[in-house]
Amino acid sequence: MTEEIDLTKETGSCGANAPAVVLMRKWLETGGNREIKVLATPGAQEDQVEMWAQAMKEQGVKIVSKEKVDGKVTYLIYLP
């Protein structure tokens, strides 16, 4: 089963609740070699998820898929 992170429930867009921090924390807590499902709002959260994935590309992080459904952006992200 793919683990899910719902960023749409986060209250802040910076600091400890920033999407990049939430994703990095999840990666460090659970380890890699897995895919996670990430739900984000279009706009700022979407941009932050994509910037984080791009910044972590050299470490092997990649966006496997992205789709927009019901006002949310759903990503499947591979964590090495």
C-alpha positions in Angstrom: 0.0 0.0 0.0 1.3 3.4 -0.9 1.5 5.9 2.0 -0.3 9.2 1.5 0.6 12.7 2.6 -2.2 15.2 2.4 -0.6 18.7 2.3 -4.0 20.3 1.8 -4.6 19.9 5.5 -1.5 21.7 6.5 -2.1 25.2 7.9 1.1 27.0 6.8 3.0 27.4 3.6 6.3 28.2 5.3 8.3 27.1 8.4 7.7 23.6 9.9 4.5 23.1 7.9 6.0 23.9 4.5 5.5 21.2 1.9 9.3 20.7 1.4 9.8 20.3 5.1 6.9 17.8 5.4 8.2 15.8 2.5 11.8 15.8 3.8 10.6 14.8 7.3 8.5 11.9 5.9 11.5 10.7 3.8 13.8 10.8 6.8 11.3 9.1 9.2 10.2 6.3 6.9 13.2 5.7 4.8 13.4 5.4 1.0 13.0 2.8 -1.7 9.2 3.5 -1.8 6.6 5.6 -3.6 4.4 8.0 -1.7 1.2 9.7 -2.8 1.1 13.4 -2.1 -2.0 15.6 -2.3 -1.4 19.3 -2.8 -3.5 22.4 -3.6 -2.9 23.9 -7.1 -0.7 26.9 -7.0 1.8 27.5 -4.1 1.8 23.9 -2.7 2.0 22.5 -6.2 5.0 24.7 -7.0 6.7 23.8 -3.7 6.3 20.1 -4.2 7.8 20.3 -7.7 10.6 22.6 -6.6 11.5 20.1 -3.8 11.4 17.1 -6.2 13.7 19.0 -8.6 16.1 20.0 -5.8 16.2 16.3 -4.6 16.6 14.9 -8.2 20.3 14.3 -7.7 19.5 12.1 -4.7 17.1 10.0 -6.8 13.8 11.6 -6.0 11.4 11.7 -8.9 7.8 12.5 -9.7 6.4 9.3 -11.2 3.0 10.8 -12.0 0.9 13.9 -11.5 -2.8 14.5 -12.1 -5.3 17.2 -11.2 -8.6 15.8 -9.8 -11.4 17.6 -7.8 -9.4 20.7 -7.1 -6.3 18.9 -5.8 -3.0 17.9 -7.4 -2.1 14.2 -6.8 1.5 13.2 -7.1 3.1 9.8 -7.0 6.7 10.4 -5.9 9.5 7.9 -5.7 11.8 8.3 -2.7 15.1 6.4 -3.1 
